[in-house]
Amino acid sequence: MGDENWAEVKDIAFLHESGVSPEKIAKVKKISIEKVNRILGNLDELVAKRKKMNIVQDIGNQNPWKEELPPEEILDLMAERLEAEDRQDGARTVPSRPIAAVDRSDRVGEDRKMVDRLAGEEAASKVSKPLKEVVEAATIEQRIRSRKDWDETISDVSEMLDDDLDL
């Protein structure tokens, strides 16, 4: 089947799947209704006959070593020709003007309340029913407290670093 015929088959299949009747397809494509019905009736066979082009796979299948490693002498030759890349990324850039801090609280990605609630529910699932609410609330409060302590620690370290840089 040539590319022209395949394009016609694809057009007819698309129109049919879009809800266009075979009669209207025949009228629009200016072909007989019998041909449209024959194509629609044999659509599965026509698609199966069509060789799907996959250039990467075709090239890969031509590789003589696709199932096994090449001989040792070829591997040695390949290893000799490979050179280690020596990269120098350079020094870190010093900004010409101060960069404002970014408020990341509204960023998508971590919903702390939801994560805390899920951790609380997980911890509560391991205890008896009367203690579930208490364990869940305690877990959530502990996570909030830990996060607050961590934020304070980071703030203190930042202040110490800022004080050291104000020589």
Secondary structure in CASP SS format (residue, H / E / C, confidence):
PFRMAT SS
TARGET T0000
AUTHOR 0000-0000-0000
METHOD secondary structure of the structure
MODEL  1
M C 1.00
G C 1.00
D H 1.00
E H 1.00
N H 1.00
W H 1.00
A H 1.00
E H 1.00
V H 1.00
K H 1.00
D H 1.00
I H 1.00
A H 1.00
F H 1.00
L H 1.00
H H 1.00
E H 1.00
S C 1.00
G C 1.00
V C 1.00
S C 1.00
P H 1.00
E H 1.00
K H 1.00
I H 1.00
A H 1.00
K H 1.00
V H 1.00
K H 1.00
K C 1.00
I C 1.00
S C 1.00
I H 1.00
E H 1.00
K H 1.00
V H 1.00
N H 1.00
R H 1.00
I H 1.00
L H 1.00
G H 1.00
N C 1.00
L H 1.00
D H 1.00
E H 1.00
L H 1.00
V H 1.00
A H 1.00
K H 1.00
R C 1.00
K C 1.00
K C 1.00
M C 1.00
N C 1.00
I H 1.00
V H 1.00
Q H 1.00
D H 1.00
I H 1.00
G H 1.00
N H 1.00
Q C 1.00
N C 1.00
P C 1.00
W C 1.00
K C 1.00
E C 1.00
E C 1.00
L C 1.00
P C 1.00
P C 1.00
E H 1.00
E H 1.00
I H 1.00
L H 1.00
D H 1.00
L H 1.00
M H 1.00
A H 1.00
E H 1.00
R H 1.00
L C 1.00
E C 1.00
A C 1.00
E C 1.00
D C 1.00
R C 1.00
Q C 1.00
D C 1.00
G C 1.00
A C 1.00
R C 1.00
T C 1.00
V C 1.00
P C 1.00
S C 1.00
R C 1.00
P C 1.00
I C 1.00
A C 1.00
A C 1.00
V C 1.00
D C 1.00
R C 1.00
S C 1.00
D C 1.00
R C 1.00
V C 1.00
G C 1.00
E C 1.00
D C 1.00
R H 1.00
K H 1.00
M H 1.00
V H 1.00
D H 1.00
R H 1.00
L H 1.00
A H 1.00
G H 1.00
E H 1.00
E H 1.00
A H 1.00
A H 1.00
S C 1.00
K C 1.00
V C 1.00
S C 1.00
K H 1.00
P H 1.00
L H 1.00
K H 1.00
E H 1.00
V H 1.00
V H 1.00
E H 1.00
A H 1.00
A H 1.00
T H 1.00
I H 1.00
E H 1.00
Q H 1.00
R H 1.00
I H 1.00
R H 1.00
S H 1.00
R H 1.00
K H 1.00
D H 1.00
W H 1.00
D H 1.00
E H 1.00
T H 1.00
I H 1.00
S H 1.00
D H 1.00
V H 1.00
S H 1.00
E H 1.00
M H 1.00
L H 1.00
D H 1.00
D H 1.00
D H 1.00
L H 1.00
D C 1.00
L C 1.00
END
